[in-house]
Amino acid sequence: MSDNRQPIFRLSFVSSEAEISTPTASDVLARVRSAAPWDEACIYPAQGDFPRAHIGWHDNEGFNVHCFENDHSLGHFLVNGHDFSPPSVEINLGGQALERWPRELFVSEELAAEALKYFLECAQLKPSLSWTGTEEFPRKIIWQGREEREAWERTHQVRRT
């Protein structure tokens, strides 16, 4: 931001059309953690669309923090290391695709809070933390698109007795 004022952000969830003023970083993370497994928080400026952050919680894995600095950005993920393990954590991308991502894209509450606090105060990615571009980590696509999803669902149905 060009001046010394703290930016004003809004918070919304996939599951709700309501927008609220963004609480503290720890409050955002608590709300994300208590949301439905498929739900995700989005933080964006009160005026405009960028910068923005998406935060999700994945049981047994941690927080997933994905930030976009501007409308040209493909986004950056907060990571806990750049030596990526094989993709093993299943991520459903809004019903459009099912992928597996490396565990390094899921961070502790402390690390997510540090990144989010800086983002809310400065409207930027915290440079001292580790980030990776959206296209810069190994992933495995399980299915993509409706036809592949339906085929996968048919072969992975739980048999009922």
Secondary structure, DSSP 8 states (H G I E B T S, - for coil): --SSS---EEEEETTEEEEEE---HHHHHHHHHHS-TT--EEEEESSSS-SEEEEEEETTTEEEEEEE-STT---EEE-S-SS-----EEEE-TTSEEEEE-GGG-B-HHHHHHHHHHHHHHSS--TTS-EEETTSS--EEEEEHHHHHHHHHHHT-----
